[in-house]
Amino acid sequence: MLMPDQSTTMFLLSIATGLFITASIFYFIRLVKGPTLPDMVLAVDVLSYDLAVFIIIFSIACNSPLLSVGALPLVLWAYLLDMYVSKYLIRKELGD
Amino acid sequence: MMSEIINMLVFYIGLILVFLGGILDLLAAIGMNRFKNFYLRLHAATIGAIGGGFYPLIGLGLISLTLDWMGTNRFYVAGISFTTAFFLVLTAPVGSHALAQGTHKSRIVEPEPIVVDRLREDEEKGLIEK
């Protein structure tokens, strides 16, 4: 009925991808500029969440669920990076 | 007939979530560049994680559930995106909180607009370890 067809859906999703790409460029500027280490880690975190969204959009576009498997380790990797850097900053090992 | 209407509703709710997430992500990216120090940028990063990561992933899962041209692949994509959104909303606040604690304890960034800092006072009194 009012459901758009495949090309219209992909057109709408590509407009949304444009918003995310613009945001990623701004995050990347902060990653390069970042005066201290925690700023860079924060920018990498948000960039990897954006990348997870890109991966899901790409797997919908390619109609392939195997591509979307990478999104979950990416999100967990951002959490691991946070934990390692915060423990490095207070000079302890992970698990202390 | 009824299932078509439900399909359409789910599709448009997902599309609204994806576009809302894109706009919030753009706002968070502008905030990341305009705020002055790390503790203020944490607010923008929270919007970027929940608004720019959680909402679009839920929206993409809802969209892919309704796409008939994907065949059975849509259930795999929807499941993975819901799982990713669940783990994102579980881990992103914990991670940024741990990062803020590490930064405050190591004192590489001074909290700039500040009224009172009880944690720093307790550290100097020796009530908690530095």
Backbone of each chain as ProteinMPNN parsed JSONL, in Angstrom:
{"seq_chain_A": "MLMPDQSTTMFLLSIATGLFITASIFYFIRLVKGPTLPDMVLAVDVLSYDLAVFIIIFSIACNSPLLSVGALPLVLWAYLLDMYVSKYLIRKELGD", "coords_chain_A": {"N_chain_A": [[0.855, -1.204, 0.0], [1.256, 1.715, 1.164], [3.857, 1.197, 1.476], [7.182, 1.887, 0.623], [9.089, 1.013, -2.345], [12.029, -1.022, -3.162], [14.094, 0.634, -4.236], [13.335, 3.201, -3.41], [13.427, 2.914, -0.628], [16.167, 2.451, -0.256], [17.086, 4.881, -1.162], [16.081, 6.665, 0.788], [17.445, 5.675, 3.038], [20.035, 6.247, 2.253], [20.075, 9.011, 2.343], [19.895, 9.369, 5.109], [22.343, 8.221, 5.747], [24.05, 10.163, 4.797], [23.783, 12.178, 6.76], [25.003, 10.867, 8.927], [27.583, 10.553, 7.936], [28.478, 13.19, 7.731], [28.49, 13.855, 10.465], [30.464, 12.073, 11.297], [32.73, 13.146, 10.1], [33.062, 15.495, 11.588], [33.544, 14.348, 14.125], [35.948, 13.128, 13.509], [37.601, 15.292, 13.109], [37.795, 16.182, 15.757], [39.104, 13.976, 16.797], [41.608, 14.158, 15.568], [42.453, 16.677, 16.399], [42.232, 16.628, 19.179], [43.237, 17.638, 22.339], [44.033, 16.159, 24.613], [44.554, 12.732, 25.774], [42.059, 11.404, 26.727], [40.101, 12.817, 25.277], [40.559, 12.001, 22.634], [39.996, 9.274, 22.877], [37.31, 9.331, 23.502], [36.292, 10.385, 21.106], [36.969, 8.29, 19.366], [35.338, 6.274, 20.381], [32.692, 7.237, 19.781], [32.896, 7.369, 17.059], [33.151, 4.653, 16.445], [30.653, 3.7, 17.157], [29.127, 4.976, 15.204], [30.178, 3.692, 12.986], [29.208, 1.126, 13.383], [26.512, 1.554, 12.829], [26.728, 2.21, 10.105], [27.602, -0.245, 9.107], [25.34, -1.885, 9.485], [23.485, -0.587, 7.803], [24.775, -0.978, 5.358], [24.694, -3.739, 5.161], [21.995, -4.126, 4.862], [21.652, -2.89, 2.392], [23.169, -4.545, 0.753], [21.824, -6.866, 1.097], [22.75, -8.928, 2.754], [23.243, -10.893, 5.482], [25.625, -11.681, 6.623], [27.452, -9.63, 6.572], [26.657, -7.953, 8.61], [27.485, -8.971, 10.987], [29.823, -7.953, 12.03], [29.193, -5.679, 13.531], [28.575, -6.039, 16.242], [30.984, -6.99, 17.682], [32.409, -4.631, 17.273], [31.13, -2.642, 18.818], [31.519, -3.732, 21.358], [34.266, -3.65, 21.423], [34.771, -0.918, 21.602], [33.957, -0.442, 24.215], [35.849, -1.976, 25.571], [38.168, -0.586, 24.922], [37.706, 1.839, 26.278], [37.798, 0.89, 28.944], [40.455, -0.13, 29.142], [41.971, 2.216, 28.68], [41.141, 3.877, 30.782], [42.055, 2.444, 32.978], [44.748, 2.527, 32.41], [45.228, 5.218, 32.764], [44.958, 5.628, 35.52], [46.99, 4.081, 36.296], [46.826, 1.259, 36.791], [46.298, -2.311, 36.583], [43.978, -4.097, 34.417], [41.242, -5.277, 36.179], [42.09, -4.922, 38.756]], "CA_chain_A": [[0.0, 0.0, 0.0], [2.122, 2.892, 1.235], [5.251, 0.789, 1.684], [8.012, 2.211, -0.533], [9.785, -0.141, -2.925], [13.429, -1.192, -2.76], [14.953, 1.776, -4.594], [12.973, 4.34, -2.56], [13.959, 2.639, 0.707], [17.613, 2.673, -0.243], [17.312, 6.327, -1.303], [15.865, 7.281, 2.108], [18.54, 5.281, 3.94], [21.282, 6.916, 1.874], [20.008, 10.375, 2.889], [20.28, 9.257, 6.525], [23.787, 7.957, 5.794], [24.72, 11.453, 4.634], [23.848, 12.829, 8.082], [26.002, 10.188, 9.764], [28.93, 10.803, 7.403], [28.848, 14.547, 8.155], [28.839, 13.795, 11.885], [31.739, 11.363, 11.446], [33.82, 14.067, 9.747], [33.288, 16.366, 12.753], [34.202, 13.549, 15.163], [37.322, 12.874, 13.102], [38.351, 16.528, 13.392], [38.107, 16.175, 17.19], [40.089, 12.916, 17.023], [42.935, 14.629, 15.166], [42.822, 17.874, 17.162], [42.092, 16.334, 20.596], [44.435, 18.009, 23.071], [44.47, 15.135, 25.57], [44.222, 11.342, 25.425], [40.645, 11.037, 26.872], [39.309, 13.387, 24.181], [40.696, 11.135, 21.457], [39.31, 8.005, 23.123], [35.881, 9.628, 23.39], [35.975, 10.516, 19.683], [37.028, 6.95, 18.753], [34.123, 5.585, 20.812], [31.492, 7.636, 19.046], [33.122, 6.966, 15.661], [32.892, 3.227, 16.229], [29.199, 3.498, 17.159], [28.661, 5.362, 13.872], [30.587, 2.651, 12.042], [28.266, 0.006, 13.548], [25.299, 1.911, 12.073], [27.054, 2.076, 8.683], [27.68, -1.662, 8.755], [23.981, -2.431, 9.367], [22.889, -0.025, 6.585], [25.412, -1.615, 4.204], [24.24, -5.119, 5.009], [20.638, -4.067, 4.29], [21.783, -2.545, 0.98], [23.694, -5.697, 0.02], [20.964, -8.008, 1.404], [23.62, -10.012, 3.207], [23.355, -10.804, 6.939], [26.98, -11.964, 7.093], [28.184, -8.376, 6.739], [26.256, -7.213, 9.805], [28.016, -9.624, 12.191], [30.911, -7.145, 12.576], [28.754, -4.536, 14.332], [28.561, -6.358, 17.672], [32.334, -6.857, 18.246], [32.869, -3.24, 17.206], [30.599, -1.937, 19.985], [32.185, -4.25, 22.552], [35.658, -3.195, 21.367], [34.807, 0.454, 22.107], [33.885, -0.542, 25.678], [37.14, -2.487, 26.044], [39.133, 0.515, 24.798], [37.437, 2.727, 27.421], [38.269, 0.292, 30.187], [41.908, -0.186, 29.156], [42.557, 3.551, 28.797], [40.909, 4.428, 32.116], [42.962, 1.774, 33.903], [46.097, 3.037, 32.133], [45.357, 6.574, 33.299], [45.195, 5.585, 36.966], [48.165, 3.224, 36.467], [46.526, -0.037, 37.374], [45.976, -3.324, 35.586], [42.56, -4.407, 34.314], [40.852, -6.292, 37.143], [42.475, -4.535, 40.113]], "C_chain_A": [[0.882, 1.243, 0.0], [3.578, 2.522, 1.497], [6.076, 1.156, 0.453], [8.729, 0.976, -1.059], [11.27, -0.089, -2.575], [14.266, 0.046, -3.046], [14.631, 2.986, -3.729], [13.511, 4.154, -1.142], [15.453, 2.921, 0.763], [17.943, 4.149, -0.415], [17.163, 7.031, 0.043], [17.01, 6.945, 3.06], [19.843, 5.97, 3.557], [21.271, 8.378, 2.295], [20.41, 10.364, 4.362], [21.772, 9.003, 6.672], [24.586, 9.244, 5.621], [24.85, 12.205, 5.945], [24.949, 12.202, 8.931], [27.418, 10.455, 9.268], [29.397, 12.206, 7.799], [29.262, 14.571, 9.62], [30.191, 13.127, 12.083], [32.914, 12.26, 11.105], [34.128, 14.989, 10.927], [33.97, 15.612, 13.891], [35.665, 13.323, 14.82], [38.197, 14.102, 13.318], [38.742, 16.562, 14.869], [39.165, 15.114, 17.506], [41.489, 13.392, 16.661], [43.392, 15.771, 16.06], [43.06, 17.574, 18.622], [43.299, 16.657, 21.451], [44.931, 16.928, 24.026], [44.013, 13.756, 25.118], [42.735, 11.007, 25.61], [39.745, 11.623, 25.804], [39.35, 12.487, 22.956], [39.924, 9.833, 21.655], [37.802, 8.184, 23.008], [35.465, 9.725, 21.927], [35.997, 9.154, 18.987], [35.796, 6.138, 19.124], [32.946, 5.923, 19.924], [31.643, 7.296, 17.567], [32.813, 5.487, 15.454], [31.406, 2.924, 16.34], [28.609, 3.883, 15.805], [28.982, 4.283, 12.848], [29.676, 1.437, 12.154], [26.983, 0.284, 12.777], [25.552, 1.773, 10.573], [27.045, 0.616, 8.24], [26.28, -2.239, 8.565], [23.313, -1.895, 8.097], [23.459, -0.729, 5.346], [24.928, -3.046, 4.028], [22.793, -5.171, 4.532], [20.734, -3.796, 2.789], [22.256, -3.727, 0.165], [22.839, -6.938, 0.217], [21.797, -9.203, 1.873], [23.787, -9.921, 4.716], [24.766, -11.06, 7.458], [27.764, -10.693, 7.335], [27.887, -7.725, 8.076], [26.827, -7.814, 11.084], [29.087, -8.752, 12.846], [30.486, -6.045, 13.507], [28.871, -4.81, 15.822], [29.962, -6.331, 18.294], [32.855, -5.438, 18.247], [32.415, -2.453, 18.429], [31.298, -2.416, 21.263], [33.646, -3.813, 22.594], [35.776, -1.764, 21.891], [34.772, 0.457, 23.634], [35.224, -0.999, 26.259], [38.204, -1.395, 25.992], [38.976, 1.511, 25.945], [38.062, 2.183, 28.693], [39.798, 0.281, 30.257], [42.51, 1.188, 29.369], [42.334, 4.114, 30.189], [41.81, 3.739, 33.146], [44.399, 2.227, 33.674], [46.298, 4.404, 32.766], [45.574, 6.567, 34.803], [46.259, 4.553, 37.313], [47.854, 1.959, 37.253], [46.295, -1.018, 36.239], [44.476, -3.52, 35.532], [42.232, -5.517, 35.307], [41.268, -5.964, 38.564], [41.308, -3.879, 40.835]], "O_chain_A": [[1.216, 1.763, -1.064], [4.425, 3.39, 1.711], [5.709, 0.777, -0.659], [8.951, 0.014, -0.324], [11.714, 0.763, -1.805], [15.059, 0.468, -2.204], [15.535, 3.727, -3.345], [13.991, 5.104, -0.524], [15.945, 3.545, 1.703], [18.947, 4.629, 0.111], [17.982, 7.873, 0.411], [17.489, 7.807, 3.796], [20.671, 6.253, 4.423], [22.327, 8.944, 2.577], [21.163, 11.226, 4.816], [22.402, 9.503, 7.604], [25.654, 9.409, 6.211], [25.89, 12.8, 6.225], [25.729, 12.905, 9.572], [28.348, 10.572, 10.067], [30.559, 12.4, 8.158], [30.246, 15.213, 9.988], [30.979, 13.551, 12.929], [33.973, 12.166, 11.726], [35.292, 15.241, 11.239], [34.862, 16.149, 14.548], [36.525, 13.322, 15.701], [39.373, 13.988, 13.663], [39.869, 16.922, 15.209], [40.017, 15.318, 18.37], [42.452, 13.074, 17.357], [44.56, 15.843, 16.441], [43.944, 18.154, 19.253], [44.325, 15.993, 21.302], [46.139, 16.797, 24.227], [43.196, 13.623, 24.206], [42.167, 10.371, 24.722], [38.736, 11.016, 25.446], [38.327, 12.237, 22.318], [39.278, 9.34, 20.73], [37.099, 7.316, 22.49], [34.413, 9.213, 21.543], [35.16, 8.88, 18.127], [35.263, 5.4, 18.296], [32.282, 5.04, 19.382], [30.663, 6.975, 16.894], [32.278, 5.102, 14.414], [30.924, 1.993, 15.695], [27.705, 3.213, 15.306], [28.181, 3.991, 11.96], [29.392, 0.781, 11.152], [26.421, -0.614, 12.149], [24.693, 1.276, 9.845], [26.556, 0.278, 7.163], [26.037, -2.986, 7.617], [22.648, -2.65, 7.387], [22.727, -1.038, 4.406], [24.765, -3.521, 2.904], [22.391, -6.133, 3.877], [19.998, -4.389, 2.001], [21.821, -3.918, -0.971], [23.088, -7.962, -0.419], [21.577, -10.336, 1.446], [24.407, -8.975, 5.204], [25.083, -10.707, 8.594], [28.643, -10.658, 8.196], [28.736, -7.028, 8.631], [26.674, -7.232, 12.158], [29.256, -8.79, 14.065], [31.326, -5.505, 14.226], [29.228, -3.916, 16.59], [30.136, -5.71, 19.343], [33.649, -5.065, 19.111], [33.189, -1.696, 19.014], [31.626, -1.614, 22.138], [34.207, -3.626, 23.674], [36.76, -1.424, 22.548], [35.462, 1.249, 24.276], [35.68, -0.494, 27.285], [39.037, -1.284, 26.891], [39.962, 1.974, 26.517], [38.754, 2.893, 29.422], [40.379, 0.632, 31.284], [43.455, 1.335, 30.145], [43.224, 4.761, 30.74], [42.278, 4.383, 34.086], [45.185, 2.307, 34.619], [47.385, 4.724, 33.247], [46.302, 7.415, 35.32], [46.419, 4.188, 38.478], [48.519, 1.632, 38.237], [46.12, -0.625, 35.085], [43.766, -3.163, 36.472], [42.86, -6.575, 35.288], [40.85, -6.65, 39.497], [41.441, -3.485, 41.994]]}, "seq_chain_B": "MMSEIINMLVFYIGLILVFLGGILDLLAAIGMNRFKNFYLRLHAATIGAIGGGFYPLIGLGLISLTLDWMGTNRFYVAGISFTTAFFLVLTAPVGSHALAQGTHKSRIVEPEPIVVDRLREDEEKGLIEK", "coords_chain_B": {"N_chain_B": [[-4.571, -7.422, 5.145], [-4.624, -6.109, 7.654], [-2.076, -6.816, 8.533], [-0.535, -5.531, 6.662], [-0.906, -2.855, 7.34], [0.252, -2.806, 9.873], [2.885, -3.48, 9.17], [3.548, -1.198, 7.673], [3.384, 0.819, 9.616], [5.422, 0.014, 11.397], [7.625, 0.23, 9.708], [7.684, 3.028, 9.186], [8.02, 4.059, 11.759], [10.561, 3.053, 12.321], [12.011, 4.416, 10.328], [11.7, 7.075, 11.167], [13.08, 6.922, 13.589], [15.69, 6.421, 12.641], [16.26, 8.789, 11.208], [15.962, 10.702, 13.244], [18.055, 9.857, 14.869], [20.212, 10.429, 13.173], [20.111, 13.251, 13.058], [20.483, 13.898, 15.772], [23.03, 12.844, 16.08], [24.52, 14.504, 14.448], [24.213, 16.929, 15.834], [25.53, 16.228, 18.212], [28.1, 15.882, 17.208], [28.769, 18.47, 16.437], [28.708, 19.634, 18.958], [30.849, 18.253, 20.167], [32.957, 19.536, 18.952], [32.704, 22.145, 19.765], [32.551, 22.447, 22.547], [34.513, 23.187, 25.527], [36.31, 21.734, 27.265], [37.316, 18.387, 28.355], [35.434, 17.316, 30.208], [33.106, 18.673, 29.601], [32.737, 17.815, 27.023], [31.926, 15.239, 27.418], [29.147, 15.274, 27.735], [28.245, 15.764, 25.12], [29.227, 13.447, 23.938], [27.633, 11.513, 25.119], [25.138, 12.047, 23.936], [25.902, 11.402, 21.356], [26.333, 8.666, 21.613], [23.925, 7.436, 22.583], [21.84, 8.77, 21.171], [22.974, 8.779, 18.619], [23.759, 6.181, 18.189], [22.204, 4.164, 19.473], [19.408, 4.718, 18.906], [19.353, 4.762, 15.948], [20.142, 2.099, 15.462], [18.089, 0.534, 16.593], [16.036, 1.519, 14.967], [16.906, 0.695, 12.399], [16.768, -2.058, 12.744], [13.972, -2.361, 13.029], [13.17, -1.42, 10.512], [14.363, -3.3, 8.794], [12.959, -5.56, 9.485], [10.575, -5.267, 8.143], [11.053, -5.372, 5.432], [10.215, -6.85, 2.522], [11.632, -7.67, 0.278], [14.021, -8.645, 1.177], [13.829, -11.256, 1.913], [14.386, -14.15, 3.943], [16.617, -13.161, 5.117], [16.197, -10.819, 6.46], [15.474, -11.276, 9.099], [17.825, -12.134, 10.326], [19.426, -9.804, 10.091], [17.889, -7.986, 11.567], [17.902, -9.194, 14.101], [20.646, -9.103, 14.754], [21.049, -6.339, 14.788], [19.344, -5.502, 16.869], [20.549, -6.847, 19.028], [23.073, -5.62, 19.029], [22.298, -2.993, 19.636], [21.301, -3.382, 22.221], [23.636, -4.172, 23.641], [25.098, -1.873, 23.255], [23.666, 0.124, 24.66], [24.021, -0.876, 27.13], [26.809, -0.826, 27.604], [27.95, 1.658, 26.836], [27.412, 3.929, 28.666], [28.759, 2.979, 30.963], [31.385, 2.781, 30.064], [32.072, 5.483, 29.376], [31.801, 6.627, 31.858], [33.806, 5.323, 33.339], [36.008, 6.287, 31.977], [35.837, 9.013, 32.59], [36.27, 8.895, 35.343], [38.897, 7.897, 35.433], [40.235, 10.011, 34.186], [39.752, 12.094, 35.993], [41.057, 11.162, 38.288], [43.704, 10.941, 37.421], [44.333, 13.535, 36.858], [44.891, 14.924, 34.445], [43.273, 16.624, 33.051], [41.858, 19.657, 33.975], [38.853, 20.194, 35.746], [36.856, 22.696, 34.547], [34.599, 24.895, 34.618], [33.614, 25.044, 37.735], [32.057, 24.476, 40.882], [32.18, 23.125, 43.369], [34.29, 20.452, 44.49], [34.05, 17.62, 45.773], [35.187, 15.09, 45.604], [37.882, 15.512, 44.965], [38.6, 16.919, 47.311], [38.242, 14.914, 49.258], [40.183, 13.15, 48.391], [42.469, 14.635, 48.943], [42.318, 14.844, 51.704], [42.848, 12.251, 52.359], [40.904, 10.345, 52.643], [39.979, 8.68, 50.607], [41.796, 6.554, 48.355], [44.412, 7.87, 46.256]], "CA_chain_B": [[-4.833, -5.971, 5.243], [-4.157, -5.641, 8.961], [-0.629, -6.976, 8.634], [0.09, -4.486, 5.838], [-0.905, -1.599, 8.103], [1.268, -2.933, 10.935], [4.172, -3.383, 8.472], [3.793, 0.198, 7.296], [3.644, 1.58, 10.844], [6.748, -0.344, 11.909], [8.619, 0.806, 8.797], [7.841, 4.48, 9.348], [8.624, 4.315, 13.091], [11.997, 2.825, 12.172], [12.606, 5.492, 9.527], [11.765, 8.265, 12.023], [14.18, 6.718, 14.551], [16.976, 6.565, 11.952], [16.518, 10.201, 10.9], [16.189, 11.38, 14.532], [19.408, 9.519, 15.28], [21.165, 11.173, 12.354], [20.129, 14.664, 13.466], [21.117, 13.979, 17.097], [24.453, 12.568, 15.912], [25.124, 15.727, 13.907], [24.282, 17.896, 16.943], [26.583, 15.801, 19.131], [29.402, 16.115, 16.585], [29.044, 19.91, 16.553], [29.037, 19.874, 20.363], [32.204, 17.749, 20.431], [33.957, 20.495, 18.482], [32.545, 23.486, 20.325], [32.753, 22.486, 23.997], [35.873, 23.65, 25.783], [37.229, 20.721, 27.794], [36.89, 16.983, 28.27], [34.238, 17.023, 31.012], [31.933, 19.184, 28.883], [32.531, 16.999, 25.818], [31.247, 13.992, 27.801], [27.709, 15.422, 27.473], [28.032, 15.564, 23.684], [29.491, 12.043, 23.598], [26.46, 10.731, 25.519], [24.14, 12.188, 22.866], [26.391, 10.661, 20.21], [26.232, 7.218, 21.814], [22.536, 6.976, 22.68], [21.076, 9.319, 20.05], [23.57, 8.467, 17.33], [24.049, 4.772, 18.027], [21.116, 3.284, 19.933], [18.182, 4.963, 18.13], [19.395, 4.265, 14.567], [20.227, 0.634, 15.388], [16.721, 0.035, 16.787], [15.274, 1.885, 13.78], [17.3, -0.164, 11.277], [16.193, -3.375, 13.003], [12.536, -2.316, 12.711], [13.022, -1.289, 9.057], [14.713, -4.523, 8.08], [11.915, -6.565, 9.725], [9.412, -5.093, 7.261], [11.425, -5.36, 4.019], [9.898, -8.158, 1.941], [12.601, -8.07, -0.755], [15.212, -9.249, 1.765], [13.611, -12.683, 2.174], [14.588, -14.503, 5.357], [17.789, -12.469, 5.638], [15.816, -9.668, 7.291], [15.424, -11.654, 10.521], [19.202, -12.13, 10.819], [19.899, -8.422, 10.237], [17.154, -7.369, 12.673], [18.397, -9.751, 15.361], [21.983, -8.584, 15.066], [21.012, -4.906, 15.143], [18.769, -5.367, 18.219], [21.566, -7.265, 20.002], [24.086, -4.571, 19.099], [21.727, -1.857, 20.362], [21.225, -3.746, 23.633], [24.961, -4.098, 24.254], [25.551, -0.475, 23.229], [23.054, 0.89, 25.744], [24.548, -1.416, 28.387], [28.234, -0.584, 27.821], [28.425, 3.027, 26.554], [27.495, 4.777, 29.872], [29.791, 2.463, 31.873], [32.682, 3.131, 29.512], [32.39, 6.909, 29.494], [31.951, 6.903, 33.282], [35.139, 4.869, 33.744], [36.974, 7.215, 31.384], [35.795, 10.252, 33.367], [36.914, 8.639, 36.635], [40.331, 7.823, 35.214], [40.748, 11.35, 33.897], [39.725, 12.903, 37.212], [42.076, 10.69, 39.23], [45.059, 11.181, 36.931], [44.477, 15.0, 36.864], [45.466, 15.505, 33.231], [42.379, 17.705, 32.62], [41.242, 20.339, 35.116], [37.434, 20.536, 35.551], [36.999, 24.148, 34.493], [33.568, 25.639, 35.361], [33.329, 24.144, 38.849], [31.692, 25.146, 42.134], [32.758, 22.362, 44.478], [34.801, 19.164, 44.045], [34.175, 16.823, 46.998], [36.061, 13.947, 45.367], [39.25, 16.007, 45.099], [38.824, 17.229, 48.729], [38.41, 13.656, 49.988], [41.495, 12.599, 48.043], [43.53, 15.377, 49.634], [42.271, 14.496, 53.129], [43.285, 10.878, 52.528], [39.782, 9.453, 52.935], [40.015, 7.639, 49.566], [43.154, 6.507, 47.812], [44.59, 8.686, 45.059]], "C_chain_B": [[-4.267, -5.411, 6.551], [-2.644, -5.715, 9.064], [0.092, -5.941, 7.785], [0.18, -3.174, 6.601], [0.149, -1.654, 9.204], [2.664, -2.828, 10.344], [4.537, -1.938, 8.185], [4.145, 1.038, 8.529], [5.045, 1.304, 11.37], [7.839, 0.259, 11.038], [8.804, 2.292, 9.057], [8.367, 4.858, 10.725], [10.131, 4.122, 13.022], [12.672, 3.929, 11.402], [12.741, 6.775, 10.346], [12.91, 8.13, 13.017], [15.533, 6.914, 13.885], [17.272, 8.038, 11.685], [16.732, 11.02, 12.167], [17.599, 11.11, 15.037], [20.446, 10.271, 14.484], [21.272, 12.623, 12.778], [20.807, 14.821, 14.825], [22.618, 13.739, 17.003], [25.174, 13.804, 15.385], [25.266, 16.788, 14.998], [25.398, 17.529, 17.912], [27.962, 16.059, 18.552], [29.769, 17.591, 16.639], [29.427, 20.244, 17.989], [30.418, 19.392, 20.735], [33.254, 18.762, 20.019], [33.855, 21.835, 19.178], [32.763, 23.552, 21.826], [34.241, 22.625, 24.321], [36.801, 22.593, 26.36], [36.56, 19.346, 27.862], [35.591, 16.729, 29.007], [32.98, 17.561, 30.364], [31.656, 18.338, 27.64], [31.875, 15.668, 26.141], [29.746, 14.076, 27.544], [27.402, 15.16, 26.005], [28.242, 14.111, 23.299], [28.333, 11.153, 24.027], [25.363, 10.82, 24.47], [24.58, 11.387, 21.644], [26.245, 9.16, 20.37], [24.783, 6.758, 21.804], [21.72, 7.479, 21.49], [21.633, 8.883, 18.71], [23.897, 7.006, 17.133], [22.859, 3.889, 18.346], [19.853, 3.456, 19.091], [18.273, 4.445, 16.701], [19.475, 2.746, 14.477], [18.852, 0.0, 15.605], [15.888, 0.311, 15.537], [15.613, 1.001, 12.597], [16.792, -1.587, 11.471], [14.723, -3.42, 12.646], [12.326, -2.24, 11.202], [13.271, -2.63, 8.372], [13.706, -5.639, 8.355], [10.792, -6.476, 8.704], [9.752, -5.217, 5.777], [11.204, -6.747, 3.407], [10.963, -8.618, 0.957], [13.869, -8.66, -0.164], [15.044, -10.738, 2.042], [13.782, -13.003, 3.644], [15.802, -13.804, 5.95], [17.419, -11.35, 6.596], [15.805, -10.03, 8.768], [16.829, -11.677, 11.127], [19.672, -10.693, 11.081], [19.207, -7.747, 11.42], [17.659, -7.888, 14.016], [19.742, -9.187, 15.737], [21.9, -7.117, 15.465], [20.35, -4.699, 16.502], [19.795, -5.766, 19.288], [22.631, -6.195, 20.178], [23.574, -3.37, 19.873], [21.654, -2.14, 21.852], [22.598, -3.62, 24.301], [25.493, -2.671, 24.262], [24.973, 0.294, 24.417], [23.515, 0.37, 27.102], [25.964, -0.915, 28.646], [28.665, 0.864, 27.647], [28.461, 3.909, 27.801], [28.589, 4.317, 30.831], [31.168, 2.88, 31.387], [33.025, 4.589, 29.68], [32.544, 7.302, 30.959], [33.334, 6.509, 33.782], [36.212, 5.798, 33.211], [37.023, 8.521, 32.171], [36.481, 10.056, 34.716], [38.419, 8.575, 36.493], [40.943, 9.178, 34.954], [40.801, 12.2, 35.156], [40.82, 12.473, 38.176], [43.474, 11.004, 38.751], [45.349, 12.67, 36.786], [45.137, 15.546, 35.618], [44.562, 16.579, 32.656], [41.789, 18.323, 33.882], [39.766, 20.58, 34.831], [37.246, 22.043, 35.668], [35.851, 24.924, 35.145], [33.089, 24.794, 36.531], [33.023, 24.961, 40.093], [32.356, 24.44, 43.304], [33.182, 21.003, 43.959], [35.076, 18.305, 45.274], [35.137, 15.66, 46.811], [37.518, 14.344, 45.53], [39.571, 16.315, 46.561], [39.051, 15.952, 49.534], [39.746, 13.009, 49.673], [42.599, 13.315, 48.805], [43.519, 15.12, 51.138], [42.765, 13.085, 53.378], [42.161, 9.917, 52.85], [39.666, 8.347, 51.895], [41.383, 7.694, 48.919], [43.234, 7.289, 46.511], [44.769, 7.81, 43.825]], "O_chain_B": [[-3.55, -4.41, 6.571], [-2.0, -4.814, 9.602], [1.194, -5.513, 8.127], [1.185, -2.467, 6.534], [0.856, -0.675, 9.444], [3.536, -2.176, 10.919], [5.666, -1.504, 8.415], [5.067, 1.853, 8.5], [5.771, 2.226, 11.744], [8.852, 0.742, 11.544], [9.933, 2.776, 9.141], [9.078, 5.853, 10.866], [10.893, 4.909, 13.583], [13.774, 4.351, 11.753], [13.746, 7.48, 10.25], [13.632, 9.094, 13.27], [16.434, 7.505, 14.48], [18.394, 8.495, 11.905], [17.568, 11.924, 12.19], [18.262, 12.003, 15.565], [21.455, 10.709, 15.036], [22.37, 13.175, 12.856], [21.599, 15.74, 15.029], [23.395, 14.343, 17.742], [26.286, 14.118, 15.81], [26.292, 17.463, 15.089], [26.128, 18.401, 18.382], [28.891, 16.409, 19.279], [30.929, 17.938, 16.859], [30.344, 21.029, 18.229], [31.103, 20.035, 21.531], [34.313, 18.855, 20.64], [34.822, 22.596, 19.185], [33.125, 24.609, 22.343], [35.107, 22.248, 23.531], [37.973, 22.547, 25.987], [35.403, 19.175, 27.477], [34.727, 16.01, 28.505], [31.901, 16.995, 30.538], [30.504, 18.158, 27.245], [31.321, 15.023, 25.251], [29.126, 13.078, 27.177], [26.455, 14.45, 25.666], [27.533, 13.586, 22.44], [28.065, 10.141, 23.379], [24.728, 9.818, 24.14], [23.755, 10.767, 20.972], [26.053, 8.447, 19.385], [24.437, 5.805, 21.106], [20.991, 6.707, 20.868], [20.879, 8.641, 17.768], [24.276, 6.606, 16.032], [22.536, 2.975, 17.588], [19.284, 2.474, 18.613], [17.361, 3.746, 16.258], [18.947, 2.153, 13.537], [18.48, -0.944, 14.907], [15.126, -0.548, 15.093], [14.718, 0.591, 11.858], [16.426, -2.256, 10.505], [14.258, -4.384, 12.038], [11.436, -2.895, 10.659], [12.513, -3.05, 7.497], [13.595, -6.571, 7.559], [10.127, -7.472, 8.42], [8.853, -5.174, 4.938], [11.915, -7.698, 3.732], [11.185, -9.819, 0.806], [14.725, -9.134, -0.911], [16.017, -11.416, 2.373], [13.373, -12.222, 4.504], [16.002, -13.846, 7.163], [18.222, -10.967, 7.447], [16.097, -9.181, 9.61], [17.02, -11.297, 12.282], [20.236, -10.393, 12.133], [19.843, -7.024, 12.187], [17.827, -7.115, 14.959], [19.973, -8.83, 16.892], [22.602, -6.687, 16.381], [20.755, -3.796, 17.234], [19.901, -5.112, 20.326], [23.048, -5.888, 21.295], [24.305, -2.784, 20.671], [21.911, -1.253, 22.666], [22.72, -3.043, 25.382], [26.247, -2.292, 25.158], [25.691, 1.024, 25.1], [23.417, 1.074, 28.107], [26.301, -0.607, 29.789], [29.656, 1.276, 28.251], [29.46, 4.599, 28.003], [29.269, 5.14, 31.444], [32.02, 3.282, 32.179], [34.141, 4.92, 30.082], [33.322, 8.2, 31.282], [33.964, 7.242, 34.544], [37.202, 6.073, 33.889], [38.097, 9.077, 32.399], [37.192, 10.944, 35.185], [39.149, 9.124, 37.318], [42.036, 9.476, 35.436], [41.762, 12.937, 35.375], [41.449, 13.317, 38.815], [44.352, 11.303, 39.561], [46.508, 13.044, 36.606], [45.874, 16.529, 35.697], [45.021, 17.383, 31.844], [41.284, 17.614, 34.753], [39.436, 21.121, 33.775], [37.446, 22.616, 36.739], [36.092, 25.576, 36.161], [32.245, 23.917, 36.35], [33.638, 25.999, 40.336], [33.013, 25.072, 44.131], [32.522, 20.445, 43.083], [36.205, 18.264, 45.764], [35.833, 15.277, 47.752], [38.302, 13.622, 46.147], [40.673, 16.02, 47.023], [39.938, 15.9, 50.387], [40.376, 12.4, 50.539], [43.554, 12.686, 49.262], [44.565, 15.165, 51.785], [43.076, 12.748, 54.52], [42.414, 8.793, 53.284], [39.306, 7.216, 52.223], [42.05, 8.729, 48.926], [42.265, 7.367, 45.757], [44.932, 8.326, 42.72]]}, "name": "protein", "num_of_chains": 2, "seq": "MLMPDQSTTMFLLSIATGLFITASIFYFIRLVKGPTLPDMVLAVDVLSYDLAVFIIIFSIACNSPLLSVGALPLVLWAYLLDMYVSKYLIRKELGDMMSEIINMLVFYIGLILVFLGGILDLLAAIGMNRFKNFYLRLHAATIGAIGGGFYPLIGLGLISLTLDWMGTNRFYVAGISFTTAFFLVLTAPVGSHALAQGTHKSRIVEPEPIVVDRLREDEEKGLIEK"}
